[in-house]
Amino acid sequence: MKKILLLFITTAFISCETKTIEVERSAGMVYNGQSEGKKYMLGSDESTEIAVNAILAYADGNFDYMNEVSADTVMFFEPSMGKAIPVVNPSNEFLSQIQSPYDSITRYIWNAVPLKRDGDDFETVTISFRENRYKDGNVEKLRVVDKVFIRNGKFFRVNQWNGIID
């Protein structure tokens, strides 16, 4: 009897099927502006990969890759510019110009978080990283946060905030 009961329990466990259900969970909230009250959900790994690869490509001077994953026009906002600047793709000249004060740039990614606001047709990826800017044997070290806006696999806006590391 014990053998039959053990066989029955074993068969029951083996025949059980595990089902994985993906659930979208919202969190956070917009507190001001036209989207006030809207919630956020996690975005996609694909958008994260595009955003991270694009900011690393900039540091490496791989502007062709950046053009490949950018929309027809991209709004760039970097603190030294003072305002957002629309740049038409291909943007090699613009990218070369803003990188020209430096001999080289290295970036070390800390994290990247993709978010999608309820009702939007785009995602944002917030990337925090350390950046070293080299010029004439000197190094300027920065803490940087980029917010990259992505729609249909292309980025169309980059907002940047930075602070100097002592």
QUICOR-V326038 format. One record per pair of residues at least 6 apart in sequence whose C-alpha atoms are under 8 Angstrom apart, sorted by the first residue. I is the first residue (numbers start at 0). J is the second residue. Records with the same first field share a line. If there is no record, write none. Layout:
I = J / J
This chain:
23 = 40 / 41
24 = 40 / 41
25 = 38 / 39 / 40 / 41
26 = 38 / 39 / 40
27 = 38 / 39
28 = 35 / 36 / 37 / 38 / 39
29 = 35 / 36 / 37 / 38
30 = 36
37 = 116 / 117
38 = 116 / 117
39 = 114 / 115 / 116 / 117
40 = 114 / 115 / 116 / 117
41 = 112 / 113 / 114 / 115
42 = 112 / 113 / 114 / 115 / 122 / 123 / 124
43 = 113 / 114
44 = 113
45 = 152
46 = 113 / 122 / 124 / 149 / 152
47 = 111 / 112 / 113 / 124
49 = 68 / 152 / 153 / 154
50 = 124 / 147 / 149 / 154
51 = 111 / 126
53 = 64 / 65 / 68
55 = 106
56 = 62 / 64 / 65
57 = 65 / 94
58 = 103 / 104 / 105 / 106
59 = 103 / 104 / 105
60 = 95
62 = 90 / 91 / 94
63 = 91
66 = 88 / 89 / 90 / 91
68 = 152 / 153 / 154
69 = 88 / 153 / 154 / 155
70 = 88 / 153 / 154 / 155
71 = 87 / 88 / 89 / 155
72 = 85 / 86 / 87 / 88 / 155
73 = 85 / 86 / 87 / 88 / 154 / 155 / 156 / 157
74 = 83 / 84 / 85 / 86 / 155 / 156 / 157
75 = 83 / 84 / 85 / 86 / 156 / 157 / 158
76 = 82 / 83 / 84 / 156 / 157 / 158 / 159
77 = 83 / 158 / 159 / 160
78 = 159 / 160 / 161
86 = 93
100 = 134
101 = 132 / 133 / 134
102 = 132 / 133 / 134 / 135
103 = 132 / 133 / 134
104 = 130 / 131 / 132 / 133
105 = 130 / 131 / 132
106 = 128 / 129 / 130 / 131
107 = 128 / 129 / 130
108 = 126 / 127 / 128 / 129
109 = 126 / 127 / 128 / 129
110 = 126 / 127 / 128
111 = 124 / 125 / 126 / 127
112 = 124 / 125 / 126
113 = 122 / 123 / 124 / 125
114 = 122 / 123 / 124
115 = 121 / 122 / 123
116 = 122
120 = 150
121 = 148 / 149 / 150 / 151
122 = 148 / 149 / 150
123 = 146 / 147 / 148 / 149
124 = 145 / 146 / 147 / 148 / 149
125 = 144 / 145 / 146 / 147
126 = 144 / 145 / 146 / 147
127 = 142 / 143 / 144 / 145
128 = 142 / 143 / 144
129 = 140 / 141 / 142 / 143
130 = 140 / 141 / 142 / 143
131 = 138 / 139 / 140 / 141
132 = 138 / 139 / 140
133 = 139
139 = 163
140 = 163 / 164 / 165
141 = 161 / 162 / 163 / 164
142 = 161 / 162 / 163 / 164
143 = 159 / 160 / 161 / 162
144 = 159 / 160 / 161
145 = 157 / 158 / 159 / 160
146 = 157 / 158 / 159
147 = 154 / 155 / 156 / 157 / 158
148 = 154 / 155 / 156 / 157
149 = 155 / 156
